Amino acid sequence: MRTDFYEADPFSGSKGAHLATIESDYRWEKGDEVWIEASGKRVKIRISWVNVTVKDGVVSRELLGLKL
């Protein structure tokens, strides 16, 4: 399924900068830690929010993570 990673604002928890998009069936959970390498940058985030959306039979999700 389409999975979008976003940086979470450390104070409000709201969605910030888009970090990456992947196709994955992995079951991401709050507290998971992941390294994302894109555009010559490498950042480690801890997942703080998983939002799953079903629209017209297509499942997608957004993951918000705090930079570590």
N, C-alpha and C positions, 0 to 999 in steps of 0.2 A: 504494500500500500504506500501511497505517497506520504512522506514524512518530512515536515519542515521544521528546522531548528531555528529558534530565535533566542536572542539574549534577553533575559528578564531584567527589568530595572530593579536594583538591589533594595530600593526603599518602598516602591509601590507594588512591585511584582508584575507590572504591566509589560506588554510585549514591546520589545525594542528592536534592535537591528537583526535582520535576517542573516543567519550564518551559513546555512546549507540546506539543500533538498536532496533526499535520497528515496529510493524504492526499497522498502524493508518490511518483512513480516515479523521482525523481532518485537517482543512484547516489552516496550519501554515502560518503566515505572518510576514514580517519584523517588529520588535518591540515587538513581543510576548516574554514574559518571562516565563521560565520553570525551575523547579528544577529537576535535574537528580541525582538519587541515584544508584550507581553501584560499585561493588568491595569494599564495605565499605566506599566509599567516597560520599560526597554530594556537588554538585556544582550548582549554579544558573547562567543561561546564558540568554542573550537577543539576539534573533535571528537577524542576520544582513544580511543573504543571504539565499534564497531558490532556489535550483537548481533542476528542475524536468527533468527526463530523460525517454524517451519512447524507448525501445529497443525490437524488435521482439514482439510487442504488450503488453509488460509488463512495467508498470509505476513504477518508483522508484524516490526517492528524497533524496537530501542531504541538511541538514540545518547547516549553520555555525553560531555560536553564540559567543559573547564576554562574558567572565567571569565578573560577577558583584561582 
